[in-house]
């Protein structure tokens, strides 16, 4: 079996950032913002998931949001 790798990201490509588990704590927002700014400076478009900056009882969203 041959491994297939995706093409490298190019300037103008869209990167979506989400929280797969607990969201980012407010104390870490400055670090997150620096990372996002770095990607934007490289020419990428960024979309933040609505749960990225939420952290309620160590979860990024309530179970009501699960499809």
N, CA, C and O atoms as a Tripos MOL2 file, in Angstrom:
@<TRIPOS>MOLECULE
protein
  268   267    67     0     0
PROTEIN
NO_CHARGES

@<TRIPOS>ATOM
      1 N           0.8470   -1.1740    0.0000 N.3       1 UNK1
      2 CA          0.0000    0.0000    0.0000 C.3       1 UNK1
      3 C           0.8940    1.2390    0.0000 C.2       1 UNK1
      4 O           1.8670    1.3170    0.7500 O.2       1 UNK1
      5 N           0.5540    2.1910   -0.8380 N.am      2 UNK2
      6 CA          1.3170    3.4280   -0.9550 C.3       2 UNK2
      7 C           0.6350    4.5270   -0.1320 C.2       2 UNK2
      8 O          -0.5800    4.7090   -0.2160 O.2       2 UNK2
      9 N           1.4180    5.2490    0.6560 N.am      3 UNK3
     10 CA          0.8740    6.3470    1.4490 C.3       3 UNK3
     11 C           0.7280    7.5670    0.5550 C.2       3 UNK3
     12 O           1.6540    7.9420   -0.1640 O.2       3 UNK3
     13 N          -0.4490    8.1820    0.6090 N.am      4 UNK4
     14 CA         -0.6970    9.4050   -0.1560 C.3       4 UNK4
     15 C          -0.7330   10.5810    0.8060 C.2       4 UNK4
     16 O          -1.4720   10.5630    1.7900 O.2       4 UNK4
     17 N           0.0510   11.5840    0.5280 N.am      5 UNK5
     18 CA          0.1000   12.7800    1.3680 C.3       5 UNK5
     19 C          -0.6390   13.9170    0.6830 C.2       5 UNK5
     20 O          -0.6080   14.0210   -0.5440 O.2       5 UNK5
     21 N          -1.3080   14.7780    1.4580 N.am      6 UNK6
     22 CA         -1.9960   15.9240    0.8440 C.3       6 UNK6
     23 C          -0.9940   16.9390    0.3090 C.2       6 UNK6
     24 O           0.1640   16.9650    0.7260 O.2       6 UNK6
     25 N          -1.4450   17.7550   -0.6010 N.am      7 UNK7
     26 CA         -0.6130   18.8370   -1.1220 C.3       7 UNK7
     27 C          -0.3440   19.8420   -0.0020 C.2       7 UNK7
     28 O          -1.1850   20.0140    0.8800 O.2       7 UNK7
     29 N           0.8050   20.5050   -0.0200 N.am      8 UNK8
     30 CA          1.0830   21.5260    1.0010 C.3       8 UNK8
     31 C           0.0770   22.6760    0.9140 C.2       8 UNK8
     32 O          -0.4420   22.9840   -0.1590 O.2       8 UNK8
     33 N          -0.1840   23.2960    2.0490 N.am      9 UNK9
     34 CA         -1.0590   24.4640    2.0560 C.3       9 UNK9
     35 C          -0.3900   25.6020    1.3070 C.2       9 UNK9
     36 O           0.8320   25.7520    1.3340 O.2       9 UNK9
     37 N          -1.2130   26.4040    0.6370 N.am     10 UNK10
     38 CA         -0.7200   27.5460   -0.1310 C.3      10 UNK10
     39 C          -1.3120   28.8290    0.4270 C.2      10 UNK10
     40 O          -2.3670   28.8200    1.0600 O.2      10 UNK10
     41 N          -0.6270   29.9160    0.1860 N.am     11 UNK11
     42 CA         -1.1350   31.2220    0.5900 C.3      11 UNK11
     43 C          -2.5610   31.3950    0.0720 C.2      11 UNK11
     44 O          -2.8440   31.1150   -1.0930 O.2      11 UNK11
     45 N          -3.4520   31.8570    0.9430 N.am     12 UNK12
     46 CA         -4.8540   32.0260    0.5680 C.3      12 UNK12
     47 C          -5.7330   30.8530    0.9480 C.2      12 UNK12
     48 O          -6.9590   30.9650    0.9270 O.2      12 UNK12
     49 N          -5.1120   29.7080    1.3030 N.am     13 UNK13
     50 CA         -5.9080   28.5530    1.7280 C.3      13 UNK13
     51 C          -6.5930   28.8570    3.0600 C.2      13 UNK13
     52 O          -6.1500   29.7100    3.8290 O.2      13 UNK13
     53 N          -7.6790   28.1400    3.3050 N.am     14 UNK14
     54 CA         -8.4740   28.3260    4.5110 C.3      14 UNK14
     55 C          -8.0960   27.2740    5.5470 C.2      14 UNK14
     56 O          -8.0480   26.0800    5.2500 O.2      14 UNK14
     57 N          -7.8260   27.7390    6.7750 N.am     15 UNK15
     58 CA         -7.5490   26.8470    7.8970 C.3      15 UNK15
     59 C          -8.6500   27.0620    8.9300 C.2      15 UNK15
     60 O          -8.8660   28.1830    9.3910 O.2      15 UNK15
     61 N          -9.3410   25.9880    9.2920 N.am     16 UNK16
     62 CA        -10.3730   26.0570   10.3220 C.3      16 UNK16
     63 C          -9.7860   25.5130   11.6170 C.2      16 UNK16
     64 O          -9.1700   24.4470   11.6270 O.2      16 UNK16
     65 N          -9.9770   26.2450   12.7040 N.am     17 UNK17
     66 CA         -9.4360   25.8490   14.0050 C.3      17 UNK17
     67 C         -10.6140   25.5900   14.9360 C.2      17 UNK17
     68 O         -11.4940   26.4380   15.0880 O.2      17 UNK17
     69 N         -10.6250   24.4170   15.5540 N.am     18 UNK18
     70 CA        -11.7140   24.0670   16.4500 C.3      18 UNK18
     71 C         -11.1640   23.4480   17.7230 C.2      18 UNK18
     72 O          -9.9630   23.1990   17.8280 O.2      18 UNK18
     73 N         -12.0260   23.2010   18.6800 N.am     19 UNK19
     74 CA        -11.6360   22.5700   19.9390 C.3      19 UNK19
     75 C         -12.1890   21.1530   19.9530 C.2      19 UNK19
     76 O         -13.3990   20.9770   20.0930 O.2      19 UNK19
     77 N         -11.3430   20.1370   19.8130 N.am     20 UNK20
     78 CA        -11.8370   18.7690   19.7960 C.3      20 UNK20
     79 C         -12.2840   18.2730   21.1720 C.2      20 UNK20
     80 O         -12.9870   17.2680   21.2730 O.2      20 UNK20
     81 N         -11.8810   18.9700   22.2160 N.am     21 UNK21
     82 CA        -12.2230   18.5710   23.5770 C.3      21 UNK21
     83 C         -12.5470   19.8400   24.3500 C.2      21 UNK21
     84 O         -13.4980   20.5430   24.0080 O.2      21 UNK21
     85 N         -11.7830   20.1430   25.3740 N.am     22 UNK22
     86 CA        -11.9950   21.3810   26.1220 C.3      22 UNK22
     87 C         -11.5110   22.5580   25.2790 C.2      22 UNK22
     88 O         -10.4950   22.4640   24.5910 O.2      22 UNK22
     89 N         -12.2360   23.6470   25.3390 N.am     23 UNK23
     90 CA        -11.8250   24.8420   24.6100 C.3      23 UNK23
     91 C         -10.6330   25.5040   25.2800 C.2      23 UNK23
     92 O         -10.1990   25.0830   26.3520 O.2      23 UNK23
     93 N         -10.1130   26.5260   24.6510 N.am     24 UNK24
     94 CA         -8.9440   27.2410   25.1640 C.3      24 UNK24
     95 C          -9.3720   28.1130   26.3400 C.2      24 UNK24
     96 O         -10.3500   28.8570   26.2520 O.2      24 UNK24
     97 N          -8.6340   28.0140   27.4350 N.am     25 UNK25
     98 CA         -8.9300   28.8410   28.6030 C.3      25 UNK25
     99 C          -8.5790   30.2950   28.3100 C.2      25 UNK25
    100 O          -7.6590   30.5770   27.5430 O.2      25 UNK25
    101 N          -9.3120   31.2050   28.9210 N.am     26 UNK26
    102 CA         -9.1220   32.6330   28.6690 C.3      26 UNK26
    103 C          -7.6890   33.0770   28.9330 C.2      26 UNK26
    104 O          -7.1790   33.9550   28.2370 O.2      26 UNK26
    105 N          -7.0430   32.4940   29.9110 N.am     27 UNK27
    106 CA         -5.6540   32.8610   30.2140 C.3      27 UNK27
    107 C          -4.7100   32.5820   29.0450 C.2      27 UNK27
    108 O          -3.6360   33.1760   28.9530 O.2      27 UNK27
    109 N          -5.1120   31.6820   28.1580 N.am     28 UNK28
    110 CA         -4.2730   31.3190   27.0100 C.3      28 UNK28
    111 C          -4.6820   32.0170   25.7150 C.2      28 UNK28
    112 O          -4.0940   31.7610   24.6640 O.2      28 UNK28
    113 N          -5.6810   32.8950   25.7790 N.am     29 UNK29
    114 CA         -6.1080   33.6230   24.5710 C.3      29 UNK29
    115 C          -4.9620   34.3880   23.9120 C.2      29 UNK29
    116 O          -4.8460   34.3480   22.6870 O.2      29 UNK29
    117 N          -4.1130   35.0800   24.6660 N.am     30 UNK30
    118 CA         -3.0180   35.8010   23.9960 C.3      30 UNK30
    119 C          -2.1130   34.8770   23.1740 C.2      30 UNK30
    120 O          -1.6740   35.2390   22.0830 O.2      30 UNK30
    121 N          -1.8450   33.7020   23.6990 N.am     31 UNK31
    122 CA         -1.0100   32.7440   22.9610 C.3      31 UNK31
    123 C          -1.7320   32.2440   21.7080 C.2      31 UNK31
    124 O          -1.1310   32.1340   20.6390 O.2      31 UNK31
    125 N          -3.0230   31.9450   21.8500 N.am     32 UNK32
    126 CA         -3.8280   31.5210   20.7060 C.3      32 UNK32
    127 C          -3.8710   32.6220   19.6500 C.2      32 UNK32
    128 O          -3.7220   32.3540   18.4570 O.2      32 UNK32
    129 N          -4.0750   33.8610   20.0950 N.am     33 UNK33
    130 CA         -4.1320   34.9830   19.1570 C.3      33 UNK33
    131 C          -2.8120   35.1650   18.4110 C.2      33 UNK33
    132 O          -2.8100   35.4810   17.2220 O.2      33 UNK33
    133 N          -1.6870   34.9650   19.1060 N.am     34 UNK34
    134 CA         -0.3720   35.0690   18.4330 C.3      34 UNK34
    135 C          -0.2290   33.9950   17.3670 C.2      34 UNK34
    136 O           0.2750   34.2560   16.2740 O.2      34 UNK34
    137 N          -0.6750   32.7820   17.6900 N.am     35 UNK35
    138 CA         -0.5800   31.6850   16.7190 C.3      35 UNK35
    139 C          -1.4530   31.9640   15.4970 C.2      35 UNK35
    140 O          -1.0290   31.7410   14.3630 O.2      35 UNK35
    141 N          -2.6700   32.4510   15.7290 N.am     36 UNK36
    142 CA         -3.5760   32.7730   14.6230 C.3      36 UNK36
    143 C          -3.0170   33.9300   13.7980 C.2      36 UNK36
    144 O          -3.0680   33.8960   12.5680 O.2      36 UNK36
    145 N          -2.4860   34.9500   14.4640 N.am     37 UNK37
    146 CA         -1.8720   36.0800   13.7420 C.3      37 UNK37
    147 C          -0.7050   35.6140   12.8790 C.2      37 UNK37
    148 O          -0.5310   36.0960   11.7590 O.2      37 UNK37
    149 N           0.0990   34.6770   13.3900 N.am     38 UNK38
    150 CA          1.2220   34.1410   12.6240 C.3      38 UNK38
    151 C           0.7220   33.4940   11.3350 C.2      38 UNK38
    152 O           1.2820   33.7230   10.2630 O.2      38 UNK38
    153 N          -0.3330   32.6880   11.4420 N.am     39 UNK39
    154 CA         -0.8800   32.0280   10.2550 C.3      39 UNK39
    155 C          -1.4360   33.0500    9.2620 C.2      39 UNK39
    156 O          -1.2750   32.8960    8.0510 O.2      39 UNK39
    157 N          -2.0890   34.0910    9.7780 N.am     40 UNK40
    158 CA         -2.6180   35.1430    8.9020 C.3      40 UNK40
    159 C          -1.4870   35.8840    8.1950 C.2      40 UNK40
    160 O          -1.6060   36.2290    7.0190 O.2      40 UNK40
    161 N          -0.3870   36.1300    8.9140 N.am     41 UNK41
    162 CA          0.7640   36.8050    8.3030 C.3      41 UNK41
    163 C           1.3770   35.9580    7.1900 C.2      41 UNK41
    164 O           1.9770   36.4940    6.2590 O.2      41 UNK41
    165 N           1.2300   34.6510    7.2850 N.am     42 UNK42
    166 CA          1.7170   33.7420    6.2400 C.3      42 UNK42
    167 C           0.7650   33.6880    5.0490 C.2      42 UNK42
    168 O           1.0450   33.0240    4.0520 O.2      42 UNK42
    169 N          -0.3690   34.3960    5.1590 N.am     43 UNK43
    170 CA         -1.2890   34.4860    4.0310 C.3      43 UNK43
    171 C          -2.4580   33.5260    4.0730 C.2      43 UNK43
    172 O          -3.2000   33.4170    3.0970 O.2      43 UNK43
    173 N          -2.6390   32.8270    5.1810 N.am     44 UNK44
    174 CA         -3.7620   31.8980    5.2840 C.3      44 UNK44
    175 C          -5.0090   32.6140    5.7850 C.2      44 UNK44
    176 O          -4.9290   33.5730    6.5530 O.2      44 UNK44
    177 N          -6.1490   32.1360    5.3410 N.am     45 UNK45
    178 CA         -7.4310   32.6040    5.8680 C.3      45 UNK45
    179 C          -7.7800   31.6990    7.0430 C.2      45 UNK45
    180 O          -7.5830   30.4860    6.9730 O.2      45 UNK45
    181 N          -8.2930   32.2770    8.1160 N.am     46 UNK46
    182 CA         -8.5640   31.5280    9.3320 C.3      46 UNK46
    183 C         -10.0330   31.6390    9.7110 C.2      46 UNK46
    184 O         -10.6180   32.7210    9.6560 O.2      46 UNK46
    185 N         -10.6250   30.5130   10.0960 N.am     47 UNK47
    186 CA        -11.9810   30.4760   10.6340 C.3      47 UNK47
    187 C         -11.8860   29.7920   11.9920 C.2      47 UNK47
    188 O         -11.3350   28.6980   12.1080 O.2      47 UNK47
    189 N         -12.4270   30.4420   13.0180 N.am     48 UNK48
    190 CA        -12.4630   29.8450   14.3540 C.3      48 UNK48
    191 C         -13.7960   29.1550   14.5630 C.2      48 UNK48
    192 O         -14.8490   29.7280   14.2840 O.2      48 UNK48
    193 N         -13.7540   27.9130   15.0590 N.am     49 UNK49
    194 CA        -14.9670   27.2290   15.4520 C.3      49 UNK49
    195 C         -15.6020   27.9600   16.6210 C.2      49 UNK49
    196 O         -14.8950   28.5270   17.4540 O.2      49 UNK49
    197 N         -16.9220   27.9550   16.6930 N.am     50 UNK50
    198 CA        -17.6030   28.7410   17.7250 C.3      50 UNK50
    199 C         -17.3110   28.2250   19.1310 C.2      50 UNK50
    200 O         -17.5530   28.9440   20.1010 O.2      50 UNK50
    201 N         -16.8020   27.0130   19.2720 N.am     51 UNK51
    202 CA        -16.5070   26.4520   20.5920 C.3      51 UNK51
    203 C         -15.0410   26.6240   21.0030 C.2      51 UNK51
    204 O         -14.6700   26.2650   22.1200 O.2      51 UNK51
    205 N         -14.2140   27.1630   20.1220 N.am     52 UNK52
    206 CA        -12.7770   27.2450   20.3810 C.3      52 UNK52
    207 C         -12.4560   27.9730   21.6720 C.2      52 UNK52
    208 O         -11.5690   27.5490   22.4130 O.2      52 UNK52
    209 N         -13.1480   29.0430   21.9510 N.am     53 UNK53
    210 CA        -12.8380   29.8610   23.1270 C.3      53 UNK53
    211 C         -13.8210   29.6200   24.2770 C.2      53 UNK53
    212 O         -13.9470   30.4500   25.1770 O.2      53 UNK53
    213 N         -14.5060   28.4890   24.2380 N.am     54 UNK54
    214 CA        -15.4170   28.1290   25.3250 C.3      54 UNK54
    215 C         -14.8180   26.9770   26.1140 C.2      54 UNK54
    216 O         -14.2180   26.0660   25.5440 O.2      54 UNK54
    217 N         -14.9840   27.0250   27.4160 N.am     55 UNK55
    218 CA        -14.4920   25.9490   28.2620 C.3      55 UNK55
    219 C         -15.4120   25.8720   29.4770 C.2      55 UNK55
    220 O         -15.1790   26.5370   30.4860 O.2      55 UNK55
    221 N         -16.4480   25.0630   29.3700 N.am     56 UNK56
    222 CA        -17.4480   24.9300   30.4230 C.3      56 UNK56
    223 C         -17.3460   23.5200   30.9880 C.2      56 UNK56
    224 O         -17.6500   22.5480   30.2950 O.2      56 UNK56
    225 N         -16.9260   23.4050   32.2260 N.am     57 UNK57
    226 CA        -16.7440   22.0980   32.8670 C.3      57 UNK57
    227 C         -15.8470   21.1910   32.0300 C.2      57 UNK57
    228 O         -16.1510   20.0170   31.8200 O.2      57 UNK57
    229 N         -14.7410   21.7550   31.5590 N.am     58 UNK58
    230 CA        -13.7380   21.0340   30.7760 C.3      58 UNK58
    231 C         -14.2440   20.5260   29.4320 C.2      58 UNK58
    232 O         -13.6810   19.5820   28.8760 O.2      58 UNK58
    233 N         -15.3000   21.1400   28.9040 N.am     59 UNK59
    234 CA        -15.8390   20.7980   27.5910 C.3      59 UNK59
    235 C         -15.9460   22.0710   26.7630 C.2      59 UNK59
    236 O         -16.1370   23.1560   27.3110 O.2      59 UNK59
    237 N         -15.8250   21.9430   25.4640 N.am     60 UNK60
    238 CA        -15.9420   23.1140   24.6000 C.3      60 UNK60
    239 C         -17.3870   23.4170   24.2340 C.2      60 UNK60
    240 O         -17.7010   24.5260   23.8010 O.2      60 UNK60
    241 N         -18.2780   22.4280   24.4090 N.am     61 UNK61
    242 CA        -19.6980   22.6290   24.0950 C.3      61 UNK61
    243 C         -20.5270   21.6580   24.9290 C.2      61 UNK61
    244 O         -20.0210   20.6400   25.4020 O.2      61 UNK61
    245 N         -21.7860   21.9790   25.0990 N.am     62 UNK62
    246 CA        -22.6730   21.0930   25.8450 C.3      62 UNK62
    247 C         -23.0550   19.8940   24.9800 C.2      62 UNK62
    248 O         -22.8860   19.9150   23.7610 O.2      62 UNK62
    249 N         -23.5640   18.8640   25.6190 N.am     63 UNK63
    250 CA        -23.9870   17.6740   24.8670 C.3      63 UNK63
    251 C         -25.2140   17.9470   24.0140 C.2      63 UNK63
    252 O         -25.5400   17.1520   23.1320 O.2      63 UNK63
    253 N         -25.9000   19.0570   24.2590 N.am     64 UNK64
    254 CA        -27.0490   19.4290   23.4360 C.3      64 UNK64
    255 C         -26.6280   19.6920   21.9930 C.2      64 UNK64
    256 O         -27.4540   19.6290   21.0820 O.2      64 UNK64
    257 N         -25.3480   19.9860   21.7840 N.am     65 UNK65
    258 CA        -24.8590   20.3510   20.4540 C.3      65 UNK65
    259 C         -24.4320   19.1460   19.6350 C.2      65 UNK65
    260 O         -24.1340   19.2770   18.4480 O.2      65 UNK65
    261 N         -24.4000   17.9830   20.2500 N.am     66 UNK66
    262 CA        -23.9880   16.7750   19.5280 C.3      66 UNK66
    263 C         -25.1110   16.3570   18.5950 C.2      66 UNK66
    264 O         -26.2710   16.2720   18.9960 O.2      66 UNK66
    265 N         -24.7500   16.0990   17.3480 N.am     67 UNK67
    266 CA        -25.7630   15.7150   16.3450 C.3      67 UNK67
    267 C         -26.1790   14.2750   16.5050 C.2      67 UNK67
    268 O         -27.0190   13.7870   15.7490 O.2      67 UNK67
@<TRIPOS>BOND
     1     1     2 1
     2     2     3 1
     3     3     4 2
     4     3     5 am
     5     5     6 1
     6     6     7 1
     7     7     8 2
     8     7     9 am
     9     9    10 1
    10    10    11 1
    11    11    12 2
    12    11    13 am
    13    13    14 1
    14    14    15 1
    15    15    16 2
    16    15    17 am
    17    17    18 1
    18    18    19 1
    19    19    20 2
    20    19    21 am
    21    21    22 1
    22    22    23 1
    23    23    24 2
    24    23    25 am
    25    25    26 1
    26    26    27 1
    27    27    28 2
    28    27    29 am
    29    29    30 1
    30    30    31 1
    31    31    32 2
    32    31    33 am
    33    33    34 1
    34    34    35 1
    35    35    36 2
    36    35    37 am
    37    37    38 1
    38    38    39 1
    39    39    40 2
    40    39    41 am
    41    41    42 1
    42    42    43 1
    43    43    44 2
    44    43    45 am
    45    45    46 1
    46    46    47 1
    47    47    48 2
    48    47    49 am
    49    49    50 1
    50    50    51 1
    51    51    52 2
    52    51    53 am
    53    53    54 1
    54    54    55 1
    55    55    56 2
    56    55    57 am
    57    57    58 1
    58    58    59 1
    59    59    60 2
    60    59    61 am
    61    61    62 1
    62    62    63 1
    63    63    64 2
    64    63    65 am
    65    65    66 1
    66    66    67 1
    67    67    68 2
    68    67    69 am
    69    69    70 1
    70    70    71 1
    71    71    72 2
    72    71    73 am
    73    73    74 1
    74    74    75 1
    75    75    76 2
    76    75    77 am
    77    77    78 1
    78    78    79 1
    79    79    80 2
    80    79    81 am
    81    81    82 1
    82    82    83 1
    83    83    84 2
    84    83    85 am
    85    85    86 1
    86    86    87 1
    87    87    88 2
    88    87    89 am
    89    89    90 1
    90    90    91 1
    91    91    92 2
    92    91    93 am
    93    93    94 1
    94    94    95 1
    95    95    96 2
    96    95    97 am
    97    97    98 1
    98    98    99 1
    99    99   100 2
   100    99   101 am
   101   101   102 1
   102   102   103 1
   103   103   104 2
   104   103   105 am
   105   105   106 1
   106   106   107 1
   107   107   108 2
   108   107   109 am
   109   109   110 1
   110   110   111 1
   111   111   112 2
   112   111   113 am
   113   113   114 1
   114   114   115 1
   115   115   116 2
   116   115   117 am
   117   117   118 1
   118   118   119 1
   119   119   120 2
   120   119   121 am
   121   121   122 1
   122   122   123 1
   123   123   124 2
   124   123   125 am
   125   125   126 1
   126   126   127 1
   127   127   128 2
   128   127   129 am
   129   129   130 1
   130   130   131 1
   131   131   132 2
   132   131   133 am
   133   133   134 1
   134   134   135 1
   135   135   136 2
   136   135   137 am
   137   137   138 1
   138   138   139 1
   139   139   140 2
   140   139   141 am
   141   141   142 1
   142   142   143 1
   143   143   144 2
   144   143   145 am
   145   145   146 1
   146   146   147 1
   147   147   148 2
   148   147   149 am
   149   149   150 1
   150   150   151 1
   151   151   152 2
   152   151   153 am
   153   153   154 1
   154   154   155 1
   155   155   156 2
   156   155   157 am
   157   157   158 1
   158   158   159 1
   159   159   160 2
   160   159   161 am
   161   161   162 1
   162   162   163 1
   163   163   164 2
   164   163   165 am
   165   165   166 1
   166   166   167 1
   167   167   168 2
   168   167   169 am
   169   169   170 1
   170   170   171 1
   171   171   172 2
   172   171   173 am
   173   173   174 1
   174   174   175 1
   175   175   176 2
   176   175   177 am
   177   177   178 1
   178   178   179 1
   179   179   180 2
   180   179   181 am
   181   181   182 1
   182   182   183 1
   183   183   184 2
   184   183   185 am
   185   185   186 1
   186   186   187 1
   187   187   188 2
   188   187   189 am
   189   189   190 1
   190   190   191 1
   191   191   192 2
   192   191   193 am
   193   193   194 1
   194   194   195 1
   195   195   196 2
   196   195   197 am
   197   197   198 1
   198   198   199 1
   199   199   200 2
   200   199   201 am
   201   201   202 1
   202   202   203 1
   203   203   204 2
   204   203   205 am
   205   205   206 1
   206   206   207 1
   207   207   208 2
   208   207   209 am
   209   209   210 1
   210   210   211 1
   211   211   212 2
   212   211   213 am
   213   213   214 1
   214   214   215 1
   215   215   216 2
   216   215   217 am
   217   217   218 1
   218   218   219 1
   219   219   220 2
   220   219   221 am
   221   221   222 1
   222   222   223 1
   223   223   224 2
   224   223   225 am
   225   225   226 1
   226   226   227 1
   227   227   228 2
   228   227   229 am
   229   229   230 1
   230   230   231 1
   231   231   232 2
   232   231   233 am
   233   233   234 1
   234   234   235 1
   235   235   236 2
   236   235   237 am
   237   237   238 1
   238   238   239 1
   239   239   240 2
   240   239   241 am
   241   241   242 1
   242   242   243 1
   243   243   244 2
   244   243   245 am
   245   245   246 1
   246   246   247 1
   247   247   248 2
   248   247   249 am
   249   249   250 1
   250   250   251 1
   251   251   252 2
   252   251   253 am
   253   253   254 1
   254   254   255 1
   255   255   256 2
   256   255   257 am
   257   257   258 1
   258   258   259 1
   259   259   260 2
   260   259   261 am
   261   261   262 1
   262   262   263 1
   263   263   264 2
   264   263   265 am
   265   265   266 1
   266   266   267 1
   267   267   268 2
@<TRIPOS>SUBSTRUCTURE
     1 UNK1         2 RESIDUE 1 A UNK
     2 UNK2         6 RESIDUE 1 A UNK
     3 UNK3        10 RESIDUE 1 A UNK
     4 UNK4        14 RESIDUE 1 A UNK
     5 UNK5        18 RESIDUE 1 A UNK
     6 UNK6        22 RESIDUE 1 A UNK
     7 UNK7        26 RESIDUE 1 A UNK
     8 UNK8        30 RESIDUE 1 A UNK
     9 UNK9        34 RESIDUE 1 A UNK
    10 UNK10       38 RESIDUE 1 A UNK
    11 UNK11       42 RESIDUE 1 A UNK
    12 UNK12       46 RESIDUE 1 A UNK
    13 UNK13       50 RESIDUE 1 A UNK
    14 UNK14       54 RESIDUE 1 A UNK
    15 UNK15       58 RESIDUE 1 A UNK
    16 UNK16       62 RESIDUE 1 A UNK
    17 UNK17       66 RESIDUE 1 A UNK
    18 UNK18       70 RESIDUE 1 A UNK
    19 UNK19       74 RESIDUE 1 A UNK
    20 UNK20       78 RESIDUE 1 A UNK
    21 UNK21       82 RESIDUE 1 A UNK
    22 UNK22       86 RESIDUE 1 A UNK
    23 UNK23       90 RESIDUE 1 A UNK
    24 UNK24       94 RESIDUE 1 A UNK
    25 UNK25       98 RESIDUE 1 A UNK
    26 UNK26      102 RESIDUE 1 A UNK
    27 UNK27      106 RESIDUE 1 A UNK
    28 UNK28      110 RESIDUE 1 A UNK
    29 UNK29      114 RESIDUE 1 A UNK
    30 UNK30      118 RESIDUE 1 A UNK
    31 UNK31      122 RESIDUE 1 A UNK
    32 UNK32      126 RESIDUE 1 A UNK
    33 UNK33      130 RESIDUE 1 A UNK
    34 UNK34      134 RESIDUE 1 A UNK
    35 UNK35      138 RESIDUE 1 A UNK
    36 UNK36      142 RESIDUE 1 A UNK
    37 UNK37      146 RESIDUE 1 A UNK
    38 UNK38      150 RESIDUE 1 A UNK
    39 UNK39      154 RESIDUE 1 A UNK
    40 UNK40      158 RESIDUE 1 A UNK
    41 UNK41      162 RESIDUE 1 A UNK
    42 UNK42      166 RESIDUE 1 A UNK
    43 UNK43      170 RESIDUE 1 A UNK
    44 UNK44      174 RESIDUE 1 A UNK
    45 UNK45      178 RESIDUE 1 A UNK
    46 UNK46      182 RESIDUE 1 A UNK
    47 UNK47      186 RESIDUE 1 A UNK
    48 UNK48      190 RESIDUE 1 A UNK
    49 UNK49      194 RESIDUE 1 A UNK
    50 UNK50      198 RESIDUE 1 A UNK
    51 UNK51      202 RESIDUE 1 A UNK
    52 UNK52      206 RESIDUE 1 A UNK
    53 UNK53      210 RESIDUE 1 A UNK
    54 UNK54      214 RESIDUE 1 A UNK
    55 UNK55      218 RESIDUE 1 A UNK
    56 UNK56      222 RESIDUE 1 A UNK
    57 UNK57      226 RESIDUE 1 A UNK
    58 UNK58      230 RESIDUE 1 A UNK
    59 UNK59      234 RESIDUE 1 A UNK
    60 UNK60      238 RESIDUE 1 A UNK
    61 UNK61      242 RESIDUE 1 A UNK
    62 UNK62      246 RESIDUE 1 A UNK
    63 UNK63      250 RESIDUE 1 A UNK
    64 UNK64      254 RESIDUE 1 A UNK
    65 UNK65      258 RESIDUE 1 A UNK
    66 UNK66      262 RESIDUE 1 A UNK
    67 UNK67      266 RESIDUE 1 A UNK
